[in-house]
Amino acid sequence: MSKLILKPFIVIVLLTMNINANQYDKCIKEGGFYRDCMRYERDRQDKLLNINYKKAMNRLKGERREQLREIQRLWIKYTNAKCSFYYHKHSGSGGLDEAIFCEMQEATKRALELSEIY
């Protein structure tokens, strides 16, 4: 990927991470339990992901639309497998936190990726 294309993408990712960090920090400062704050942010990003997916699907036609549908299905399988890896019967509550953080992180990245399609 050329540096010219990569630079704006990096800026967008950093801005998105900063916005997410600010909302997560705000939740914590307002007395929220960190796990609840992560769940809230994960759910917020998941909603944004679904909005961006629908917009992308409405824009694409034919084969490209079917490709995106298949990619999204594979992404869901991958994310479920990856994030469930962190939480297992021997991981304790720390594993649950890692799994929720993984879901939050993956949803944030995917929402951004989908926003660039339409």
Rosetta blueprint (number, residue, H / E / L):
1 M L
2 S L
3 K H
4 L H
5 I H
6 L H
7 K H
8 P H
9 F H
10 I H
11 V H
12 I H
13 V H
14 L H
15 L H
16 T H
17 M H
18 N H
19 I H
20 N H
21 A H
22 N H
23 Q H
24 Y H
25 D H
26 K H
27 C H
28 I H
29 K H
30 E L
31 G L
32 G L
33 F L
34 Y H
35 R H
36 D H
37 C H
38 M H
39 R H
40 Y H
41 E H
42 R H
43 D H
44 R H
45 Q H
46 D H
47 K H
48 L H
49 L H
50 N H
51 I H
52 N H
53 Y H
54 K H
55 K H
56 A H
57 M H
58 N H
59 R H
60 L L
61 K L
62 G H
63 E H
64 R H
65 R H
66 E H
67 Q H
68 L H
69 R H
70 E H
71 I H
72 Q H
73 R H
74 L H
75 W H
76 I H
77 K H
78 Y H
79 T H
80 N H
81 A H
82 K H
83 C H
84 S H
85 F H
86 Y H
87 Y L
88 H L
89 K L
90 H L
91 S L
92 G H
93 S H
94 G H
95 G H
96 L H
97 D H
98 E H
99 A H
100 I H
101 F H
102 C H
103 E H
104 M H
105 Q H
106 E H
107 A H
108 T H
109 K H
110 R H
111 A H
112 L H
113 E H
114 L H
115 S H
116 E L
117 I L
118 Y L
